[in-house]
C-alpha cells in the first residue's frame, strides 16, 4: 500500500462518521427494502417486521467497522452463516442485499472511497452466506 492510498481514518467506523452515520445508513437500507420493488425478495426474506433486524444490523456494523462491539457484547460471536441458515439466500438475495446497501450508502453520502471498499467487502460476505443455488 502506498502512503497516498492510506485511508484518512484508522477505522471505517471513524471514516463513515461513527454511530450516527451507521444508523442513517442502516435505516435507509431497511426503508429502501420497503419502498423499492427491486428488493422484493430481500424484503420477503425479512418477515413482517424489520425493527429487530434493523437494530441487529446497526449493532453488528458498528463493531465490524471498528467501533463499539454492541452486537458481540449482547449475543456473542456473530456466526453469520449459522444465524442466516434458516433463510433462503441465493444469488438474487445476495445481489439485492448488496444493491440495497450500496443504494443506502450512496443516499446517505458515505464517502466514495469508503463506499467502494465496503461494497467489495459486503459482496464477499454476502456471497459466502449463500445457501441456495450454485
FIDRENBA-884296 format. One line per field, with one value per residue: x, y, z of N, C-alpha, C in turn; residue number from 1; residue in three letters. Coordinates in Angstrom, 2 decimals. Example, Ala and Ser with C-alpha at 12.3 -4.5 7.8 and 13.67 -1.06 7.14 Angstrom:
2
n_px	13.19,12.85
n_py	-5.69,-2.25
n_pz	7.80,7.08
ca_px	12.30,13.67
ca_py	-4.50,-1.06
ca_pz	7.80,7.14
c_px	13.20,12.90
c_py	-3.30,0.03
c_pz	7.80,7.87
n	1,2
res	ALA,SER
//
This chain:
134
n_px	0.86,0.62,1.59,-0.17,-2.45,-3.48,-6.22,-8.15,-8.73,-8.32,-10.09,-12.90,-15.21,-14.64,-14.18,-16.63,-18.18,-19.00,-21.41,-23.88,-23.85,-23.76,-26.19,-27.98,-27.42,-28.15,-30.87,-31.80,-31.27,-33.08,-35.47,-35.46,-35.83,-38.53,-39.61,-38.68,-39.46,-37.60,-36.25,-37.78,-37.65,-35.64,-36.83,-39.04,-37.78,-37.25,-39.45,-42.42,-41.88,-39.34,-37.86,-36.28,-34.27,-33.17,-32.05,-30.18,-28.47,-27.40,-26.02,-24.20,-22.74,-21.49,-19.46,-18.15,-17.06,-15.12,-15.80,-17.65,-18.41,-21.22,-22.97,-21.65,-21.27,-23.84,-24.82,-22.78,-20.33,-20.80,-21.41,-22.34,-23.05,-24.28,-26.40,-27.92,-28.80,-31.52,-32.78,-33.50,-30.96,-29.89,-28.36,-29.91,-30.96,-28.56,-27.49,-29.51,-29.33,-26.75,-27.00,-29.05,-27.83,-25.71,-27.10,-28.25,-25.92,-24.99,-27.11,-26.99,-24.68,-22.12,-18.63,-17.11,-14.75,-14.69,-17.22,-16.88,-14.95,-16.43,-18.62,-17.30,-16.38,-18.87,-20.03,-18.36,-18.84,-21.64,-21.81,-20.52,-22.42,-24.44,-26.81,-28.29,-28.64,-26.10
n_py	-1.18,2.11,5.27,7.37,5.91,5.32,5.13,7.97,7.76,5.78,3.63,2.16,2.82,5.32,6.77,6.72,8.22,7.47,6.20,7.69,8.00,5.36,4.47,6.03,5.00,2.27,2.58,3.72,1.63,-0.41,1.00,1.35,-1.29,-1.64,0.23,-0.05,-1.89,-3.55,-4.84,-6.85,-9.69,-9.77,-8.23,-9.86,-12.02,-11.10,-11.19,-9.98,-7.74,-5.26,-4.12,-5.52,-6.73,-4.44,-3.16,-5.10,-5.24,-2.66,-2.73,-4.80,-3.76,-1.54,-2.65,-4.28,-2.41,-1.35,0.06,0.43,-2.75,-3.61,-5.67,-8.16,-7.99,-8.35,-10.71,-12.51,-14.19,-13.34,-15.39,-15.49,-17.06,-19.36,-18.16,-17.21,-19.41,-20.36,-18.88,-18.61,-18.00,-16.99,-16.28,-14.15,-12.97,-12.32,-10.46,-8.49,-7.67,-6.53,-4.55,-2.98,-2.10,-0.70,1.34,2.57,3.47,5.31,7.17,8.12,9.44,8.22,8.40,8.19,6.57,4.96,3.77,2.17,0.33,-0.87,-1.98,-3.95,-5.61,-6.28,-7.71,-9.96,-11.16,-11.52,-13.28,-15.51,-16.20,-17.40,-20.01,-21.33,-22.54,-22.42
n_pz	0.00,-0.90,0.49,-0.23,-0.64,1.80,3.97,5.18,7.86,10.87,11.18,9.44,10.85,12.05,9.70,8.34,10.00,12.53,14.96,14.44,11.62,10.72,11.72,10.18,7.64,7.92,8.60,6.22,4.45,5.31,4.97,2.19,1.40,1.91,0.16,-2.52,-5.36,-6.60,-4.61,-3.62,-3.08,-1.18,0.83,1.44,2.62,5.14,6.83,8.59,10.23,10.67,12.68,14.64,13.04,11.92,14.18,15.00,12.76,12.79,15.30,14.73,12.47,13.61,15.27,13.38,11.69,13.24,15.49,18.61,19.99,19.96,19.14,19.60,22.36,23.25,22.07,21.64,19.54,16.12,14.18,11.47,9.15,10.27,11.70,9.63,8.26,8.42,6.48,3.05,0.96,-1.97,-5.16,-6.13,-3.75,-2.48,-4.35,-4.30,-1.62,-1.50,-3.49,-2.42,-0.04,-1.17,-2.50,-0.25,1.01,-0.89,-0.88,1.71,1.69,2.11,2.10,-1.11,-1.65,0.62,0.40,-1.90,-0.98,1.07,-0.35,-1.81,0.30,1.47,-0.66,-0.81,1.70,1.56,-0.58,0.48,2.35,0.97,0.63,-1.12,-4.41,-7.08
ca_px	0.00,1.37,1.14,-1.34,-3.60,-3.93,-7.49,-7.96,-9.01,-7.80,-11.10,-14.09,-16.15,-14.30,-14.28,-18.03,-18.77,-19.45,-22.74,-24.99,-23.80,-24.13,-27.64,-28.64,-27.24,-28.97,-32.28,-32.11,-31.23,-34.36,-36.53,-35.43,-36.44,-39.99,-40.02,-38.24,-39.88,-36.43,-35.73,-38.94,-37.25,-34.90,-37.80,-39.84,-36.96,-37.13,-40.67,-43.35,-41.35,-37.91,-37.21,-35.22,-33.18,-32.57,-31.22,-29.06,-27.51,-26.70,-25.07,-23.16,-21.89,-20.63,-18.28,-17.48,-16.32,-14.06,-16.33,-18.10,-18.88,-22.54,-23.59,-20.98,-21.50,-25.20,-25.17,-21.60,-19.79,-21.90,-21.76,-23.25,-23.57,-25.19,-27.61,-28.71,-29.19,-32.98,-33.27,-33.03,-30.12,-29.32,-27.72,-30.83,-30.99,-27.23,-27.36,-30.42,-28.80,-25.62,-27.50,-29.81,-26.86,-24.97,-28.00,-28.34,-24.66,-24.97,-28.11,-26.60,-23.44,-20.89,-17.55,-17.00,-13.69,-15.14,-18.35,-16.34,-14.34,-17.49,-19.37,-16.46,-16.44,-20.23,-20.26,-17.65,-19.57,-22.96,-21.62,-20.19,-23.63,-25.41,-27.08,-29.16,-28.12,-24.67
ca_py	0.00,3.36,6.22,8.13,5.02,5.11,5.81,9.17,7.45,4.48,2.59,2.56,3.43,6.75,7.33,6.89,9.25,6.89,5.60,8.37,7.73,3.95,4.37,6.59,4.05,1.10,2.98,3.88,0.27,-1.08,1.78,1.02,-2.62,-1.45,1.16,-0.38,-3.21,-4.33,-5.55,-7.61,-10.97,-9.44,-7.80,-11.03,-12.88,-10.50,-11.31,-8.85,-6.54,-5.05,-3.43,-6.36,-6.86,-3.11,-2.93,-6.04,-4.85,-1.48,-3.18,-5.58,-2.92,-0.70,-3.43,-4.76,-1.29,-0.94,0.85,-0.37,-4.08,-3.77,-6.97,-9.25,-7.87,-8.81,-12.02,-13.35,-14.19,-13.19,-16.65,-15.02,-18.12,-20.17,-17.40,-16.97,-20.67,-20.54,-18.04,-18.99,-16.95,-17.36,-15.20,-13.00,-12.32,-11.72,-9.27,-7.46,-7.14,-5.65,-3.38,-2.14,-1.45,0.29,2.48,3.25,4.20,6.48,8.15,8.72,10.14,7.57,8.80,7.29,5.57,4.02,3.02,1.15,-0.70,-1.59,-2.80,-5.12,-6.47,-6.79,-8.72,-11.17,-11.76,-11.95,-14.46,-16.58,-16.55,-18.11,-21.40,-21.83,-22.37,-22.62
ca_pz	0.00,-0.95,1.50,-0.67,-0.62,3.18,4.28,6.01,9.26,11.29,11.02,8.68,11.79,12.12,8.36,7.97,10.87,13.79,15.13,13.74,10.18,10.52,11.94,8.99,6.54,8.21,8.47,4.79,3.89,5.59,4.34,0.77,1.24,1.89,-0.89,-3.88,-5.85,-6.98,-3.44,-3.11,-2.49,0.03,1.84,1.82,3.49,6.47,7.63,8.61,10.90,10.43,13.79,15.23,12.08,11.81,15.36,15.00,11.73,13.32,16.32,14.07,11.65,14.47,15.64,12.16,11.13,14.15,16.61,19.75,19.61,20.58,18.81,20.29,23.81,23.53,21.51,21.41,18.19,15.15,13.50,10.42,8.28,11.07,12.04,8.42,7.63,8.25,5.38,1.73,0.40,-3.26,-5.91,-6.19,-2.44,-2.30,-5.19,-3.81,-0.36,-1.80,-4.23,-1.47,0.84,-1.97,-2.67,1.05,1.25,-1.79,-0.46,2.99,1.41,2.57,1.19,-2.26,-1.50,1.64,-0.16,-2.79,-0.13,1.78,-1.32,-2.08,1.49,1.60,-1.68,-0.39,2.81,1.09,-1.41,1.41,3.10,0.13,0.99,-2.19,-5.77,-7.32
c_px	0.89,0.78,-0.10,-2.61,-4.16,-5.24,-7.26,-8.22,-8.48,-8.80,-12.22,-15.14,-15.90,-14.56,-15.72,-18.71,-19.39,-20.88,-23.85,-25.02,-24.19,-25.63,-28.42,-28.59,-28.13,-30.45,-32.67,-32.15,-32.59,-35.54,-36.61,-36.05,-37.95,-40.45,-39.77,-38.68,-38.72,-35.81,-36.80,-38.54,-36.48,-35.86,-38.61,-39.07,-36.87,-38.38,-41.43,-42.79,-39.83,-37.17,-36.06,-34.02,-32.43,-31.61,-29.99,-28.03,-26.72,-25.64,-23.90,-22.20,-21.00,-19.34,-17.46,-16.63,-15.26,-14.50,-16.75,-18.73,-20.20,-23.13,-22.97,-21.19,-22.90,-25.42,-23.98,-21.15,-20.94,-22.33,-22.74,-23.87,-24.60,-26.50,-28.50,-29.17,-30.71,-33.55,-32.67,-32.26,-29.45,-28.67,-28.61,-30.85,-29.65,-27.13,-28.28,-29.90,-27.68,-26.08,-28.26,-28.85,-26.07,-25.83,-28.12,-27.07,-24.57,-25.90,-27.80,-25.19,-22.21,-19.79,-17.29,-15.94,-14.06,-16.28,-17.84,-15.69,-15.41,-18.30,-18.59,-16.51,-17.83,-20.50,-19.58,-18.39,-20.92,-22.84,-21.31,-21.43,-24.64,-25.56,-28.05,-28.46,-26.61,-23.82
c_py	1.23,4.34,6.98,7.26,4.82,5.85,6.99,8.94,6.07,3.35,3.08,3.23,4.93,7.44,7.62,7.97,8.69,6.38,6.35,8.06,6.28,3.79,4.91,5.60,2.82,1.43,3.11,2.53,-0.42,-0.32,1.46,-0.35,-2.52,-0.66,0.66,-1.77,-4.12,-5.11,-6.45,-8.93,-10.77,-9.06,-8.98,-11.94,-12.36,-10.58,-10.00,-7.59,-6.49,-4.48,-4.24,-6.47,-5.53,-2.85,-3.83,-5.67,-3.62,-1.89,-3.91,-4.67,-1.99,-1.44,-3.86,-3.66,-0.73,-0.06,-0.05,-1.68,-4.40,-5.16,-8.09,-9.19,-8.37,-10.28,-12.97,-13.25,-14.14,-14.49,-16.39,-16.14,-18.97,-19.42,-17.15,-18.26,-20.85,-19.78,-18.53,-17.81,-17.49,-16.15,-13.95,-12.24,-11.63,-10.40,-8.15,-6.85,-6.14,-4.39,-2.43,-1.40,-0.40,1.53,3.27,4.05,5.43,7.57,8.78,9.31,9.56,7.99,7.73,6.21,4.53,3.16,1.89,0.01,-1.54,-2.48,-4.08,-6.11,-7.09,-7.89,-10.03,-11.90,-12.29,-13.20,-15.69,-17.09,-17.33,-19.56,-22.04,-21.64,-22.47,-21.47
c_pz	0.00,0.06,1.05,-0.72,0.78,3.40,5.22,7.50,9.58,11.07,10.10,9.58,11.91,10.79,7.98,8.81,12.14,13.77,14.40,12.24,9.88,10.72,10.74,7.83,6.74,8.08,7.01,4.09,4.10,5.00,2.84,0.49,1.13,0.68,-2.31,-4.30,-6.23,-5.83,-2.82,-2.46,-1.20,1.15,2.35,2.78,4.91,7.32,7.71,9.28,10.77,11.63,14.41,14.32,11.94,12.97,15.34,13.93,12.18,14.33,15.67,13.29,12.47,14.81,14.44,11.54,12.08,15.29,17.76,19.28,20.30,20.34,19.64,21.80,24.19,23.16,21.35,19.96,17.18,14.46,12.36,9.60,9.04,11.34,10.83,7.73,7.49,7.05,4.07,1.13,-0.85,-3.90,-5.93,-4.86,-2.15,-3.07,-4.74,-2.52,-0.66,-2.54,-3.30,-0.54,0.08,-2.19,-1.37,1.33,0.37,-1.26,0.89,2.92,2.11,1.59,0.12,-2.09,-0.45,1.11,-1.06,-2.01,0.56,0.84,-1.63,-0.91,1.66,0.58,-1.30,0.72,2.35,0.22,-0.54,2.16,2.27,0.58,-0.02,-3.52,-5.85,-7.21
n	1,2,3,4,5,6,7,8,9,10,11,12,13,14,15,16,17,18,19,20,21,22,23,24,25,26,27,28,29,30,31,32,33,34,35,36,37,38,39,40,41,42,43,44,45,46,47,48,49,50,51,52,53,54,55,56,57,58,59,60,61,62,63,64,65,66,67,68,69,70,71,72,73,74,75,76,77,78,79,80,81,82,83,84,85,86,87,88,89,90,91,92,93,94,95,96,97,98,99,100,101,102,103,104,105,106,107,108,109,110,111,112,113,114,115,116,117,118,119,120,121,122,123,124,125,126,127,128,129,130,131,132,133,134
res	UNK,UNK,UNK,UNK,UNK,UNK,UNK,UNK,UNK,UNK,UNK,UNK,UNK,UNK,UNK,UNK,UNK,UNK,UNK,UNK,UNK,UNK,UNK,UNK,UNK,UNK,UNK,UNK,UNK,UNK,UNK,UNK,UNK,UNK,UNK,UNK,UNK,UNK,UNK,UNK,UNK,UNK,UNK,UNK,UNK,UNK,UNK,UNK,UNK,UNK,UNK,UNK,UNK,UNK,UNK,UNK,UNK,UNK,UNK,UNK,UNK,UNK,UNK,UNK,UNK,UNK,UNK,UNK,UNK,UNK,UNK,UNK,UNK,UNK,UNK,UNK,UNK,UNK,UNK,UNK,UNK,UNK,UNK,UNK,UNK,UNK,UNK,UNK,UNK,UNK,UNK,UNK,UNK,UNK,UNK,UNK,UNK,UNK,UNK,UNK,UNK,UNK,UNK,UNK,UNK,UNK,UNK,UNK,UNK,UNK,UNK,UNK,UNK,UNK,UNK,UNK,UNK,UNK,UNK,UNK,UNK,UNK,UNK,UNK,UNK,UNK,UNK,UNK,UNK,UNK,UNK,UNK,UNK,UNK
//
